[in-house]
Amino acid sequence: MNRLHHDKNLKKIKSEGGFTLLEATVSMLLLSLAILFNAPLLVLLQNENTTSKARLGATSLARDLLDEVRSRKAVAAPVDGQLQTGLDKLGYEYDATTYICTSEPKIEEVRDEVLKKNILKVTECSTSNSDTELRHIVIQIKRNGQTEPIHTVQTAFTRLIPPPAAN
């Protein structure tokens, strides 16, 4: 009788046990496969997040540069592609090229053979007629050291000139 009671207790202990080694191995394998298949998606999301932050910084920098040109007391002198490097915004470094033209600039999509894609490029910026108060401003922002513009902004700007004082 004692032996029968002992066998029943062993069966009860075995049925109350946790996972077997095989079950634990299979669950670890499934978890590893899930992580392995989701890793490229996580890398893609991280790259998209970085790109979005860089574009946000470029947009903010372009706005700041436009505000700086507009805030000058005198009408901005024409400039055909002034380059500023090492500009910091939101933790990224940028290069900015500013065009201040006296007539509407010509902006074209040009094929960049290195990047294998089309990019916007200012191909013509007239600076000859400095008598006019109207300025066409184009600012292109690139990540520091890269050739492809992240952000291009264009606007026309004129300063209202107060009438001459009466004598």
C-alpha positions as a printed NumPy array, in Angstrom:
array([[  0.   ,   0.   ,   0.   ],
       [  2.855,   2.28 ,   0.841],
       [  4.353,   1.799,  -2.608],
       [  1.056,   2.616,  -4.349],
       [  0.71 ,   5.799,  -2.326],
       [  4.294,   6.772,  -3.236],
       [  3.653,   6.305,  -7.039],
       [  0.532,   8.488,  -6.879],
       [  2.532,  11.275,  -5.215],
       [  5.22 ,  11.085,  -7.93 ],
       [  2.607,  11.416, -10.703],
       [  1.06 ,  14.367,  -8.901],
       [  4.471,  16.101,  -8.631],
       [  5.265,  15.501, -12.33 ],
       [  1.913,  16.895, -13.504],
       [  2.319,  20.038, -11.352],
       [  5.772,  20.816, -12.782],
       [  6.599,  23.848, -14.973],
       [  7.655,  23.937, -18.596],
       [  9.729,  21.175, -20.009],
       [ 13.081,  21.896, -21.587],
       [ 11.585,  21.32 , -25.046],
       [  8.777,  23.833, -24.455],
       [ 11.237,  26.439, -23.189],
       [ 13.513,  25.884, -26.2  ],
       [ 10.631,  26.214, -28.68 ],
       [  9.403,  29.427, -27.036],
       [ 12.936,  30.896, -27.109],
       [ 13.219,  29.974, -30.789],
       [  9.905,  31.676, -31.613],
       [ 10.895,  34.79 , -29.667],
       [ 14.267,  34.908, -31.452],
       [ 12.584,  34.617, -34.862],
       [ 10.151,  37.423, -33.999],
       [ 13.024,  39.714, -33.006],
       [ 15.045,  38.732, -36.076],
       [ 12.193,  39.526, -38.484],
       [ 11.377,  42.854, -36.778],
       [ 14.981,  44.126, -36.582],
       [ 15.032,  45.556, -40.158],
       [ 11.784,  47.403, -39.442],
       [ 13.268,  48.927, -36.3  ],
       [ 16.356,  50.061, -38.218],
       [ 14.141,  51.58 , -40.936],
       [ 12.066,  53.44 , -38.334],
       [ 15.232,  54.769, -36.686],
       [ 16.545,  56.028, -40.055],
       [ 13.197,  57.702, -40.823],
       [ 13.226,  59.382, -37.413],
       [ 16.749,  60.721, -38.02 ],
       [ 15.784,  61.956, -41.5  ],
       [ 12.69 ,  63.698, -40.146],
       [ 14.692,  65.449, -37.44 ],
       [ 17.281,  66.564, -40.011],
       [ 14.536,  67.961, -42.278],
       [ 12.939,  69.76 , -39.346],
       [ 16.3  ,  71.339, -38.504],
       [ 16.839,  72.351, -42.145],
       [ 13.396,  73.938, -42.352],
       [ 13.975,  75.834, -39.12 ],
       [ 17.398,  77.017, -40.289],
       [ 15.977,  78.227, -43.627],
       [ 13.303,  80.199, -41.759],
       [ 15.975,  81.77 , -39.52 ],
       [ 18.117,  82.734, -42.516],
       [ 15.122,  84.272, -44.319],
       [ 14.241,  86.247, -41.198],
       [ 17.834,  87.469, -40.989],
       [ 17.751,  88.71 , -44.608],
       [ 14.371,  90.39 , -44.063],
       [ 15.501,  92.106, -40.86 ],
       [ 18.367,  94.013, -42.49 ],
       [ 17.875,  97.771, -42.485],
       [ 18.936,  98.167, -46.109],
       [ 17.625,  96.128, -49.008],
       [ 19.882,  93.11 , -49.324],
       [ 22.584,  93.403, -51.937],
       [ 22.32 ,  90.802, -54.694],
       [ 24.293,  87.615, -54.049],
       [ 24.782,  84.707, -56.428],
       [ 25.268,  81.691, -54.187],
       [ 26.794,  82.711, -50.864],
       [ 27.804,  79.557, -48.957],
       [ 27.685,  79.347, -45.164],
       [ 29.05 ,  76.176, -43.585],
       [ 28.886,  74.591, -40.158],
       [ 25.497,  76.039, -39.197],
       [ 24.078,  74.173, -36.197],
       [ 20.365,  73.507, -35.699],
       [ 18.7  ,  70.825, -33.551],
       [ 22.007,  69.005, -33.086],
       [ 22.827,  68.713, -36.794],
       [ 25.319,  70.693, -38.859],
       [ 24.206,  72.185, -42.163],
       [ 25.575,  74.095, -45.111],
       [ 23.363,  76.85 , -46.516],
       [ 23.617,  78.488, -49.93 ],
       [ 21.804,  81.81 , -50.223],
       [ 20.864,  83.407, -53.533],
       [ 19.547,  86.978, -53.523],
       [ 18.559,  87.805, -57.097],
       [ 17.247,  90.992, -58.699],
       [ 14.966,  89.045, -61.045],
       [ 13.259,  85.701, -60.674],
       [ 15.887,  82.949, -60.5  ],
       [ 15.814,  79.9  , -62.701],
       [ 15.531,  76.709, -60.649],
       [ 15.723,  73.39 , -62.45 ],
       [ 15.7  ,  69.728, -61.612],
       [ 19.163,  68.473, -62.519],
       [ 20.231,  64.831, -62.618],
       [ 22.997,  64.136, -60.086],
       [ 24.932,  61.162, -61.433],
       [ 26.621,  60.46 , -58.101],
       [ 23.302,  60.274, -56.209],
       [ 21.469,  58.79 , -59.216],
       [ 18.516,  61.131, -58.698],
       [ 17.195,  64.562, -59.631],
       [ 17.913,  67.521, -57.339],
       [ 16.821,  71.166, -57.418],
       [ 19.552,  73.535, -58.505],
       [ 19.614,  77.294, -59.049],
       [ 20.944,  77.603, -62.585],
       [ 20.509,  81.347, -63.064],
       [ 20.438,  84.228, -60.578],
       [ 20.62 ,  87.74 , -61.999],
       [ 22.436,  90.236, -59.787],
       [ 22.89 ,  92.991, -62.38 ],
       [ 19.952,  95.329, -61.674],
       [ 20.644,  96.481, -58.111],
       [ 18.409,  99.57 , -58.501],
       [ 15.219,  97.595, -57.967],
       [ 13.92 ,  97.117, -54.42 ],
       [ 12.507,  93.66 , -55.19 ],
       [ 14.693,  90.696, -54.261],
       [ 14.077,  87.044, -55.042],
       [ 15.581,  84.936, -52.285],
       [ 16.421,  81.246, -52.616],
       [ 18.   ,  79.302, -49.767],
       [ 19.159,  75.711, -50.138],
       [ 20.042,  73.727, -47.02 ],
       [ 22.253,  70.618, -47.126],
       [ 23.536,  68.368, -44.369],
       [ 27.149,  69.25 , -43.665],
       [ 29.339,  67.617, -46.325],
       [ 26.496,  66.225, -48.46 ],
       [ 25.665,  67.279, -52.004],
       [ 21.893,  66.797, -51.958],
       [ 19.764,  69.677, -50.642],
       [ 17.411,  68.656, -47.835],
       [ 15.315,  71.8  , -48.077],
       [ 14.91 ,  74.556, -50.658],
       [ 12.864,  77.678, -49.999],
       [ 12.11 ,  80.541, -52.388],
       [ 10.4  ,  83.851, -51.742],
       [ 10.166,  87.364, -53.16 ],
       [ 10.88 ,  90.238, -50.798],
       [ 10.73 ,  94.009, -50.962],
       [ 11.113,  96.593, -48.239],
       [  8.531,  99.33 , -48.115],
       [ 10.365, 102.595, -48.486],
       [  8.937, 105.48 , -46.458],
       [  8.083, 108.597, -48.432],
       [ 10.64 , 111.41 , -48.296],
       [ 10.137, 113.909, -45.47 ],
       [  8.317, 117.133, -46.417],
       [ 10.425, 120.31 , -46.309]])
